[in-house]
Structure formats: structure tokens, C-alpha cells
Amino acid sequence: MTDQTPLWRVQLSAGPDAVEAFGAALEPLCDSVSWIADGDDIQGVWTLNAFLGVEPDRGLIAAALASAASAAGVAAPEFTIRREQPRDWLAENMKSFPPRRIGRFFIIGTRDPSPVPEGVVELRLNPGAAFGSGEHATTAGCLMAIDAFSGGQRQARVLDMGCGSGILSLGAAKSCRAQVVAADSDPKAVAVSRRNMIRNKVHRQVRTVLAHRGDCRAIRDSGPYDLIVSNILARPLRRMARTLSPNLRPGGVLVLSGFLIRDAARVAGAYRPFGLRILDRIDIDGWRTLVLVRS
Ligand SMILES: C[S@@+](CC[C@H](N)C(=O)[O-])C[C@H]1O[C@@H](n2cnc3c(N)ncnc32)[C@H](O)[C@@H]1O
């Protein structure tokens, strides 16, 4: 199937700290934005790709990047804009989003006809414009923690703060029939999550909400939770400690990810005053997932 829909790609290279700021600046202007380290060195150069279905306005892109660069205290990046050739999107998508197994979970694209192994928990997913295909080490770390948690749990209450594609909510809903609140501050992610829950027929178990703080009413009213997962970034996770922690029941488990090993102590430290101590650590490719328990 070759899709003749026009598509433009904006591309740039940047260091690990600046690339995130550039991605955030381009998100409102583009249909999809993602960035990946060139090679194994996550401290090295990253490539950012943004895609649009209409020809981008070079001036707007340049202004957004210049403003993000100035806020981050770095030089405005060079970038290219080019029109993509028509491609076989289904074949490419299947190549770039191959089925993958993480713990008991089997993550597979919505239209991928590959056979599903026996005994797995199948997560049918189209990440669309949202983060969360299972490929990133932080998502994998969270899924491994959910897998360990769900072994002994039935119908737990779960909060997925920063749900992206909804992959973690889906994992919790399917592995232990949890009642889940999937929250994100990005309306696009909330919409993508909702679609993925419907595709997997767990939309009655998973409520998708637009929220940016742990003390939003939509989150508080469905708590306290047995499990909270949040894969965001070190700084917002530290800031969120005060509003997120009270939503966890005593003895409940908090899974935090989205930061490098070197930043983990500072993230854990922000949660210590709220009675959370480290139970486990999952390290993948330099990224750490923390499993904490509330005393
Ligand atoms: C790295 S993605 C994680 C997606 C998915 N949970 C996973 O593990 O792959 C982080 C998500 O958190 C959302 N986010 C960032 N800050 C947030 C906040 N303060 N409150 C809620 N969601 C937030 C972003 O919009 C994004 O969808």
C-alpha cells in the first residue's frame, strides 16, 4: 500500500539537553516529532525528525527553534525541510515498529499480521503522534515493573501519569484487570490513548483524562491508587512529588522513569519526604526506572 499523501520532514541535530527543548517547540507546529541518539552514546548528538502533512512555514519553524534555543541558552540550530517521497507506510511502519516482547507483554502494531505467541499479554498499539511504542528503554523499564507488580494483583487501581500512547495503561489493564486512569497534559496523547484502549477493548477499564498535576480533581477522585506509573522526565517528576505522592495508598507502589542513572538519586530524594523508599531499580541503556513503595 503506497500512500500518496504529501509529507514533509523537518530535521536537525542537537545535544541531549537542547533536543528536548527543540522537540517541545516544534510539537505545536508539526503532526509528529521524535528524536533519537545517533549511536549508543546518549550524551552525544541526537537527531530530531518532525513530520507535517502540509508544507511547513520555514519562518515559523525558525522562530520557534530560535526562541527555544534562547530559553535553553544554546545557539539556534540549523535545520532542513524536505518533501518525502511517497512510501509504503504499512511496510515501513512494520519495519520500524516490529513486534517486541517485554516480560509477559507482546507489543505489536495495530495492523501487523505477525503471529502472536501463546501465553503473552498482547498489546495492540498505534503510537501515532504520542510517545510510547515500547522501543524506548524507559517504557520497557516501566513495563517490566508493571509485569512484576501485576503478578500478585487483581483489579488494582492504577494511575498512569503521562500516558502518551497509553502503552503502560494498556499493560496494567490487561495484565491484572486493573481500573486505570490514563492522564496526560497533551490532548493529542489523550486522544491517541483513548483510541488504543478502544482497539484493545479495555476502554471500560481505562479512563483517559487531560491533566498536568497529581492534584487535579479527575486524578484525586479515582484514588487512592495501588500503583502509579509515571514516565516523564527528571525535573517534572521531582516537581510532581508533592501532588503525586498523596494519591498512593499506604503500601502502594510508585514506578518512576524518564531519567538517566545519574539523575535517579535526585528524583528519589524528592519523594522521600512523602514516605516513599526505593524497592527496586531497573537499568536499561543508561536509563533508570525506580520502583518505590509508600510506607
Ligand atoms: C516519555 S512520554 C511517556 C509515554 C508512555 N507513558 C511511555 O511510558 O512510553 C511522557 C508523556 O508525559 C506527558 N507529560 C509531560 N508532562 C506532563 C505532566 N506534567 N502531566 C501529565 N503528563 C505529562 C507527555 O505529554 C508525554 O505524553
The ligand as a Tripos MOL2 file, in Angstrom:
@<TRIPOS>MOLECULE
LIG
   27    29     1     0     0
SMALL
NO_CHARGES

@<TRIPOS>ATOM
      1 C1          8.0560    9.9090   27.7540 C.3       1 LIG1
      2 S1          6.3400   10.0420   27.4220 S.3       1 LIG1
      3 C2          5.7950    8.5400   28.1920 C.3       1 LIG1
      4 C3          4.6950    7.8340   27.4320 C.3       1 LIG1
      5 C4          4.3460    6.4550   27.9690 C.3       1 LIG1
      6 N1          3.7870    6.5290   29.3050 N.3       1 LIG1
      7 C5          5.5520    5.5300   27.9770 C.2       1 LIG1
      8 O1          5.9880    5.1200   29.0410 O.co2     1 LIG1
      9 O2          6.0770    5.2300   26.8920 O.co2     1 LIG1
     10 C6          5.8670   11.2910   28.5610 C.3       1 LIG1
     11 C7          4.4310   11.7540   28.4520 C.3       1 LIG1
     12 O3          4.1740   12.5810   29.5810 O.3       1 LIG1
     13 C8          3.3890   13.6840   29.2020 C.3       1 LIG1
     14 N2          3.6150   14.7350   30.2060 N.ar      1 LIG1
     15 C9          4.6680   15.5800   30.3360 C.ar      1 LIG1
     16 N3          4.4990   16.3740   31.4120 N.ar      1 LIG1
     17 C10         3.3120   16.0160   31.9840 C.ar      1 LIG1
     18 C11         2.6000   16.4590   33.1440 C.ar      1 LIG1
     19 N4          3.0430   17.4270   33.9220 N.pl3     1 LIG1
     20 N5          1.4230   15.8710   33.4320 N.ar      1 LIG1
     21 C12         0.9270   14.8760   32.6400 C.ar      1 LIG1
     22 N6          1.5780   14.4160   31.5410 N.ar      1 LIG1
     23 C13         2.7570   14.9730   31.2210 C.ar      1 LIG1
     24 C14         3.8570   13.9990   27.7940 C.3       1 LIG1
     25 O4          2.8510   14.6890   27.0810 O.3       1 LIG1
     26 C15         4.1140   12.5970   27.2260 C.3       1 LIG1
     27 O5          2.9880   12.0760   26.5700 O.3       1 LIG1
@<TRIPOS>BOND
     1     1     2 1
     2     2     3 1
     3     2    10 1
     4     3     4 1
     5     4     5 1
     6     5     6 1
     7     5     7 1
     8     7     8 2
     9     7     9 1
    10    10    11 1
    11    11    12 1
    12    11    26 1
    13    12    13 1
    14    13    14 1
    15    13    24 1
    16    14    15 ar
    17    14    23 ar
    18    15    16 ar
    19    16    17 ar
    20    17    18 ar
    21    17    23 ar
    22    18    19 1
    23    18    20 ar
    24    20    21 ar
    25    21    22 ar
    26    22    23 ar
    27    24    25 1
    28    24    26 1
    29    26    27 1
@<TRIPOS>SUBSTRUCTURE
     1 LIG1         1 GROUP 0 **** ****
